[in-house]
Amino acid sequence: MNLLTPGKIADLCGVAPRTVCKWIDNGTLKGFLIPGSRHRRVRREDFEAFQRTYGNQDMKVEIIEVIEHVTRDDLTRDLSALKAALRRSETEVARLGAINDQLQRENDVLRQLNPSS
């Protein structure tokens, strides 16, 4: 059996250990007292069920902020890379257009020199 202490749960949820003890005492979080002591423990499965039921709004907000920050930074970097690639592509298209024009002029000269082909 995998047991968690109120301190560990408090760290995971971003609350005080006393808050976790209150959750256990009022039945919000299923846990138990270790026989012969005042120490509480929670089975990992019970904590996971608690998380699914109640979640932790502060933790969710923090995760969303991190994701938005990473996403914003990634998008900025990706946009810069795309702009650079577009500039390279436009330059390459212009270069290929100039080569095509040159080849057409050379082809025209060759037709003039050899009208039978």
C-alpha positions in Angstrom: 0.0 0.0 0.0 1.4 3.4 -1.0 0.7 5.9 1.8 1.1 9.7 1.7 1.6 12.1 4.6 -0.4 15.2 5.0 2.8 17.2 4.5 3.4 15.5 1.1 -0.2 16.1 0.0 0.1 19.7 1.2 3.1 20.2 -1.0 1.3 18.7 -4.0 -1.8 20.8 -3.5 0.0 24.0 -2.4 -1.8 24.2 1.0 -0.7 24.0 4.6 -0.5 20.5 6.2 -3.1 21.5 8.7 -5.5 22.1 5.8 -5.0 18.5 4.7 -5.6 17.3 8.2 -8.9 19.2 8.3 -9.8 17.6 5.0 -9.1 14.1 6.5 -10.9 14.9 9.7 -14.1 16.2 8.0 -14.2 13.4 5.4 -13.4 15.5 2.4 -10.2 13.4 1.9 -10.3 9.8 2.9 -7.5 9.0 5.3 -6.9 7.5 8.7 -5.0 7.9 11.9 -2.0 5.6 12.5 -3.1 3.5 15.5 -1.7 4.8 18.8 -0.7 8.2 17.3 -2.0 11.5 16.0 -0.4 11.0 12.6 -2.6 10.7 9.6 -2.0 8.9 6.3 -3.8 8.8 3.0 -3.7 6.0 0.5 -2.4 7.1 -2.9 -5.6 5.9 -4.6 -7.7 8.0 -2.2 -5.6 11.1 -2.9 -6.0 10.5 -6.6 -9.8 10.2 -6.2 -9.7 13.4 -4.2 -7.8 15.1 -7.0 -10.3 13.9 -9.6 -13.2 15.1 -7.5 -12.0 18.4 -6.2 -8.8 19.2 -8.2 -6.8 22.1 -7.0 -7.8 25.4 -8.7 -4.7 27.2 -7.7 -2.5 24.5 -9.2 -4.6 24.4 -12.3 -4.3 28.2 -12.8 -0.5 27.9 -12.3 -0.2 25.1 -14.8 -2.3 27.1 -17.3 -0.1 30.1 -16.8 3.1 28.0 -17.4 1.5 26.5 -20.6 0.5 29.9 -21.9 3.9 31.3 -21.2 5.7 28.4 -22.9 3.2 28.5 -25.8 3.6 32.3 -26.2 7.4 31.9 -26.3 7.2 29.0 -28.6 4.9 30.8 -31.0 7.1 33.9 -31.0 10.2 31.8 -31.8 8.3 29.8 -34.4 6.9 33.0 -36.0 10.4 34.4 -36.3 11.7 31.2 -37.9 8.7 31.1 -40.3 9.4 34.8 -41.3 13.1 34.0 -41.9 12.1 30.9 -44.0 9.6 33.0 -46.0 12.3 35.6 -46.7 14.6 32.8 -47.9 11.9 31.3 -50.0 11.0 34.7 -51.6 14.7 35.2 -52.3 14.9 31.7 -53.8 11.8 32.3 -55.9 13.2 35.5 -57.3 16.5 33.8 -58.0 14.8 30.9 -59.8 12.6 33.4 -61.7 15.8 35.2 -62.9 17.3 31.9 -63.9 14.1 30.9 -65.8 14.1 34.3 -67.6 17.8 33.7 -68.6 17.1 30.2 -69.8 14.1 31.5 -71.9 16.3 34.2 -73.5 19.0 31.6 -74.3 16.3 29.3 -75.7 15.0 32.1 -77.9 18.5 32.8 -79.2 19.0 29.1 -80.0 15.7 29.0 -81.9 16.8 32.0 -83.9 20.1 30.3 -84.7 18.4 27.1 -85.6 14.8 27.8 -86.9 14.2 24.3 -88.1 13.8 22.8 -84.5 
